[in-house]
């Protein structure tokens, strides 16, 4: 599927536009539910054309961003001076230096083996992973942040499980 889109950029552009449109459905809920202002740098893994990261950068003026996706997806994307755009494969490595790593609608499209490989890549190469994971666990224990799979109203909850 991904190779096909790389070879057919016009269809890849349609897919990217659809993903950007779907991001707009959850951005307000995500911004209301979670404070990204405490991070210095957020890496959007598989972030497409950057719609979600652009919203985070607009909301948090001190936040820096890294948009990471396949090279043909991020080619030509410019989210401004506070955002670095990096092409690559999340099966090989992700950009280092993030305080938070965001994956929106990434894990659910892969089988468990590939999903685990993606998360291991982030853990292995993402310097902020351990600190962010520990902070998220602490927030959940204290009731400060939504927990994946636990929502009072699923329509209002940006964090969910499909598997």
N, C-alpha and C positions, 0 to 999 in steps of 0.2 A: 504494500500500500504506500509506504513512505518513498520507496524507490520510484514508483509510478508517478507520484506527485513531483518528485525532483525532475523527472523526465518530461513532465507536462506542466510547466509553470502556470499556464492559464487556469488549469484546474486546481493547482495548489493555491493560487490567489483566491479562488472562490472558497476553498476550505478555510484559509486564513481569515477571510472576511467573516465567515460564519462563526469561527472561534472568537473573534473580536466582538461580534454581536452578542454571543452568549456570555462573554465576560461582563458586559453591561448589566446583565440580569442579576449578577451576584455582587458587584462592586459595592453598592451602597450597604448591603448587609454585612459584607466583610469589613468595611470601614467602621461601621457602627459596633461590630462585635470585637474587634481586635485592635490594639494600639501598636502600630508599626513605628511610632515615633520614638520608641526606646531603642531602636536599632540604628546603627550607623549606615550599614549597607545591607540591602535585601537583594538576593539573587532569585530571579524568576526563571525556574528551570522548565524548559519546554514552553516558554512564554509567548511563542508566536510573534505577532507584530507589536507586542508590548502594551496592549490596551489595559490590562490589569496593572502592570508596573507604572504606566503613565498616570493612572489614577492615584496610586500610592504616592508617587513623587509630587503630584499636585496637592495632595492632602497634607503631606509632611515635608515642609520646605528644607529641613536639615537632613533628610534621608538621601542617600546615594543608592543607585540601582545598577544591577547588572542583568541585562536581558540575555538569556542563553537559549538557543534552539539550533536546529540544523542550519548549516551555512546558507543554503538557498532560501530558507525561511526568513532569516534576519538580514539578508543582503539588502542594503539600502535603507534600513530602519534607522531613524535618528530620533531619539527621545530627549535630546538636549544635553547640556554640558554636565549634568549630574548623573548621567547614565552611560555606562559602557555596554556596547553590543558585542557579543561573542558567539561565534558559530562553532558547533561541535556536536558530539554524540554523548548523551548522558549515560550510555553504557560504557564509555571509556573514561571520561573525567568531566568534572564540572568546574567552573571558575572558583578559585580559592578566595578567601577573604570576606565572605559574607557572614553577617551576624544572624541572618535568617535566610532560609531557603524555602521558597514557595513553589508548590506543584499543584496547579489547578487543572483538574480533568486530565491528568497524565496517568496515574497508576491504574485507574479503573479500566483502561483499554488494553492492558497487558495481562497475560497469564501470570500466575503467582511467581513463577520462576523469574520472569523478566522484571516484574515489579520489585522483587527482592533485590535483583541485580542493580536496578536503578537506585534504590535506597542505599545499598552498600557502596555504590560509586560516590554518592553524596557524602556518606559517612567517611569514606576513605580520603576523598580529595577536598571536601568542603570544610575549611577550618572552623567555621562557626557552628557546625552541626552539633557537636557535643554540647556546647554551651546553650544553644537554642533549644535542643531537646530537653536538657535539664530544666531550663527556664519554663518551657511549656508544661512539663510534668508538675513543677512546683505550682504554676498558675492553676492547673486543673485540680490539684489537691486542695488548694485554697478556695476553689470555686470562682476564680477570676476570669477564666477563659472557657469557651465552649470546648467540649470534649468530642472527638470524632465519634459519630454514631449515637450521640446523646443530644436530643433536641426536644424542647417542649413543643415547638411548632416547626415541623420540617420545612415549611415554606419560608420561614423567617431565619432558618439556620443555614449559614454558608458552608458549614463543615458537615460532611455526611459520608456514609459508607454505602457503596453499591454492591460489594462482594459479601 
